[in-house]
Amino acid sequence: MIVDAAPLFVAADVHGHRAELHDVLRDAGLVDAAGRWSGRDARLWFLGDYVDRGPDGIGVIADVQRLTGQAAAAGGEVGALLGNHEVQLMAAHLFGTAPVPGWDEPDGFRGGWARFGGRDDDLRRLTDTHAAWIVSRPAMAVVDDHLLVHSDTTAYLEFGESVAAVNAAVAASFAGRDIRGWAEFCRRMSARGAFRDSETATPDDPVGTMLRTYGGSMLVHGHSTLTKYFGVAPGEVAEGVRYAGGRVLAIDGGVYEGGRILLTRLV
Ligand SMILES: [Mn+2]
């Protein structure tokens, strides 16, 4: 039971939709008309995938970086998790078109990134500062009894068995320069669908294992859009979908599929 906690909001998969992000944050009172933090002590966590599939991924990163500072100065908090698209962007940045062992498709990580919505503009504008921010992102956090992750996968368990261990292993993955290691990093971060068959809760099913291992009583994820993976019509995206016996909340509203960015209040 959390007493007098500051409001806690989450949003996922902005995917370069900078103007749409501004609008949902302004409508919730978290930013003013000029885009400056106005949320006082509120907390706002992003669940990754800032780039690709939309016009201004680097602009979204810049906005999240700026809001992080403004929120902290106001007594609030902006947190930002890592998504698979940031890993794919960094892989394209570091390895270009070098062949990836075991991949059939052409042009290596650069080609794979482009096929999954990578935008040349984002890669071209990626500075050392943006890259340093990306590689310092945590992959998961527990905030007020909510386990926040990007993807609906148990592949996080392959990184480690505590939040700190996972985040340290992800940082180590970014520091590696073995191309096979990066292919594995991309695979783990991009997996999906692990919680769909867990409607009857048990302590050892995929959801129970994640919550027992990392903490929290509800897992919140983005990555798998409500529009494509949860059967919500694009015009009817209004709130996250709770499933797996109420233990999981999916919040990727599919802004690049005709849906919208869902800013979801958890506390
Ligand atoms: Mn994703």
Residues whose N, C-alpha, C, O or C-beta is under 5 A from the ligand:
A	BS01	MN	D49 G83 N84 H85 H223
